[in-house]
C-alpha cells in the first residue's frame, strides 16, 4: 500500500532541482478533492484505489478497496502514517516521507520538463508534461489540471495511474486525520534495499529503495 502516496505526492516534487523546459504547473489541488484511480504496476497488475484531499488540513488519504488500513500523507509536514481502524492504532511511514523529501531536495530528480500535449480525463482537461533523465534513460509523464489536480502518471518502467472519477465535494478535515483515541504503535524497519518503493522508484533519477509492506 506504500505505493499510493507516490501517485500524487512524489510528482509534486519533481520540479525541485530540475532544469525545466516549460513552467511547472500547480501540483497540489486548490480545493477539497475526492477521486478514484486505477493503478497498474508491472509486478502487481491493476488495482483501484481512492483518494481524499482536505485543503484545510493539507492531508491526503489513500484507500484500497477491502484493505484493513489506509494511508495519510501530510503534504506540509511531509509525514506519512498507516492507520488500522480495527486495531484503533496507527504507525509512522518514515520511508515514504524520506522518499518525498529526497525528491524535494532535488537529489537526482531528472533534467527538463516539457509540455507534450493535453487531454481530457474523467471529464476534466489536463496538460501533459514529460520529465526525463538522460543519464539513466528514464522518463515520467504526468497530466495535471489548471487547479492542481493530477489526473494521470506514467513511468518508463510500465507503472501507470489514471483517474476514473473526480469530485470537488467538501472533505472534512477529520476524515483525513488520525482519530484522537487511536494509539501509535511501533513496527520494525526492514533494511534498505529489500524491495522497491512502488512508483517512487520509477521516477527519473530514482530514490532509495524501500521494502514493500505485506499484501493486504
matplotlib code that plots the C-alpha trace (Angstrom):
import matplotlib.pyplot as plt

x = [0.0, 3.0, 2.9, -0.2, 1.2, 3.6, 0.8, 0.1, 2.8, 6.1, 5.1, 4.6, 8.3, 9.7, 10.1, 12.7, 16.2, 15.2, 16.2, 12.8, 12.0, 8.5, 7.0, 5.8, 2.1, 0.3, 0.8, -1.4, -5.2, -6.6, -9.6, -11.0, -10.9, -12.2, -11.3, -10.9, -7.8, -6.6, -3.0, -1.1, 2.4, 4.5, 4.6, 1.1, -1.1, -4.1, -6.0, -8.2, -7.8, -9.5, -8.1, -9.4, -7.7, -8.7, -7.4, -7.9, -5.8, -3.5, -3.6, -4.3, -5.9, -5.3, -7.7, -7.5, -10.9, -11.2, -8.0, -7.8, -5.8, -5.3, -2.5, -2.5, 0.1, 0.6, 1.9, 3.1, 4.8, 6.0, 4.7, 3.1, 1.1, -0.7, -4.0, -5.6, -9.2, -9.9, -7.0, -7.6, -3.9, -1.5, 2.2, 4.6, 5.8, 9.3, 10.4, 7.5, 8.4, 12.1, 11.4, 9.3, 12.0, 14.7, 12.8, 12.0, 15.7, 16.4, 18.6, 18.6, 15.1, 15.7, 16.5, 13.9, 10.1, 8.3, 4.7, 3.7, 0.1, -3.3, -6.2, -9.5, -9.5, -12.5, -14.3, -11.5, -9.0, -5.3, -1.9, 0.5, 4.2, 7.2, 10.2, 13.3, 16.6, 19.1, 21.7, 19.5, 17.4, 14.2, 11.1, 7.8, 4.7, 2.0, -1.2, -2.4, -5.4, -5.0, -6.2, -3.6, -5.3, -3.0, -5.1, -2.6, 1.0, 3.0, 6.6, 9.1, 9.0, 5.4, 3.8, 0.7, -2.1, -5.1, -8.2, -11.6, -13.7, -13.0, -15.3, -14.8, -17.1, -16.0, -13.8, -13.9, -10.5, -11.5, -11.8, -8.1, -6.7, -5.9, -8.8, -7.8, -8.4, -6.1, -2.8, 0.6, 2.4, 6.0, 6.9, 10.3, 12.1, 13.4, 16.9, 17.0, 17.1, 14.9, 12.2, 11.1, 9.0, 6.4, 6.0, 8.5, 11.5, 10.5, 10.9, 13.8, 16.9, 15.4, 15.3, 16.4, 14.6, 12.4, 10.6, 7.0, 4.6, 2.8, -0.1, -3.5]
y = [0.0, 2.2, 2.9, 5.0, 8.3, 8.3, 8.6, 12.3, 13.3, 12.4, 14.0, 17.3, 17.2, 16.7, 20.5, 20.7, 20.8, 20.2, 22.3, 22.9, 23.5, 24.7, 26.3, 23.7, 23.8, 23.7, 20.3, 20.5, 20.9, 24.4, 22.8, 19.7, 16.7, 13.1, 10.7, 7.1, 5.9, 2.8, 1.9, -0.6, -1.8, -4.5, -6.8, -6.2, -5.8, -3.4, -2.3, 0.6, 3.0, 6.1, 9.5, 12.2, 15.5, 18.2, 21.6, 22.9, 20.0, 19.7, 15.9, 13.2, 9.9, 6.8, 3.9, 0.4, -1.3, -4.1, -3.2, -3.2, 0.0, 3.3, 5.8, 9.5, 11.8, 15.3, 17.5, 20.3, 18.2, 15.5, 13.0, 9.6, 7.3, 4.0, 3.8, 0.5, 1.1, -2.4, -2.1, 1.6, 2.2, 3.8, 3.8, 6.1, 5.5, 7.2, 5.6, 7.3, 10.7, 10.1, 9.4, 12.6, 14.7, 13.3, 14.3, 17.8, 18.2, 17.9, 14.8, 13.4, 14.3, 14.5, 17.2, 19.0, 19.1, 19.6, 20.1, 17.2, 17.9, 17.9, 15.5, 15.0, 12.5, 11.8, 14.8, 17.2, 18.9, 18.5, 19.4, 16.6, 17.0, 14.8, 14.7, 12.8, 11.8, 11.4, 9.8, 7.0, 6.9, 7.1, 9.2, 10.1, 11.9, 13.5, 15.2, 18.0, 20.4, 24.1, 23.9, 21.4, 18.0, 15.2, 13.0, 10.7, 9.5, 7.1, 5.9, 4.3, 1.1, 0.5, 1.9, 3.9, 5.6, 7.3, 9.0, 7.4, 9.9, 13.3, 15.2, 18.6, 17.9, 19.1, 16.7, 17.3, 17.6, 14.9, 12.4, 12.7, 12.8, 10.1, 9.7, 11.2, 7.9, 5.8, 4.6, 4.8, 1.5, 0.8, -1.5, -2.9, -1.2, -3.6, -2.9, -0.6, -2.2, -5.2, -4.0, -1.3, 1.6, 1.3, 4.2, 6.3, 4.3, 4.7, 8.5, 9.9, 10.0, 7.4, 7.4, 5.0, 1.7, 0.6, -2.6, -3.0, -3.9, -7.2, -7.5, -6.9]
z = [0.0, 0.3, -3.4, -3.1, -1.7, -4.6, -7.1, -6.2, -3.8, -5.5, -8.8, -7.0, -6.0, -9.5, -10.0, -7.3, -8.6, -12.3, -15.3, -16.7, -20.4, -19.5, -16.4, -13.9, -13.1, -9.8, -8.2, -5.2, -5.5, -4.8, -3.1, -1.5, -3.7, -3.9, -6.6, -7.7, -9.7, -11.5, -10.7, -12.8, -11.8, -13.6, -10.5, -9.0, -12.1, -12.0, -8.9, -7.9, -5.0, -3.8, -2.8, -0.5, 0.0, 2.5, 1.7, 5.3, 6.7, 3.7, 4.1, 1.5, 2.4, 0.2, 0.4, -1.2, -1.5, 1.1, 2.8, 6.6, 6.7, 4.9, 4.5, 5.4, 3.9, 5.3, 2.5, 4.7, 7.3, 4.8, 7.2, 6.4, 8.6, 8.1, 10.1, 11.1, 12.2, 13.5, 15.9, 16.6, 16.0, 13.6, 12.8, 11.0, 7.5, 7.6, 4.3, 2.4, 4.0, 3.2, -0.5, -0.8, 1.0, -1.2, -4.3, -2.9, -2.1, -5.8, -5.4, -9.0, -9.9, -13.6, -16.1, -18.1, -18.1, -21.4, -22.3, -24.6, -25.1, -23.4, -22.9, -21.1, -18.2, -16.1, -17.5, -16.7, -19.0, -18.1, -19.6, -20.1, -19.0, -19.6, -17.3, -18.4, -17.0, -19.9, -17.7, -16.6, -19.7, -17.7, -18.0, -16.5, -17.8, -15.7, -16.6, -14.3, -14.3, -14.1, -10.5, -9.4, -9.7, -11.1, -13.3, -14.8, -14.2, -16.5, -15.9, -18.2, -16.1, -17.0, -13.9, -14.7, -12.7, -14.1, -12.6, -13.1, -11.2, -9.7, -7.3, -5.6, -2.7, 0.7, 2.6, 6.4, 8.0, 10.5, 7.6, 6.8, 10.3, 12.8, 15.3, 18.7, 20.5, 18.3, 19.7, 18.0, 17.6, 16.6, 13.7, 12.9, 9.9, 7.3, 5.9, 2.9, -0.5, 0.3, -2.0, -4.3, -3.2, -5.9, -8.2, -6.3, -7.5, -11.2, -11.3, -13.2, -11.0, -8.7, -4.9, -2.2, -2.5, 0.5, 1.3, 0.2, 3.0, 3.1, 0.7, 2.4]

ax = plt.figure().add_subplot(projection="3d")
ax.plot(x, y, z, "-o")
ax.set_aspect("equal")
plt.show()
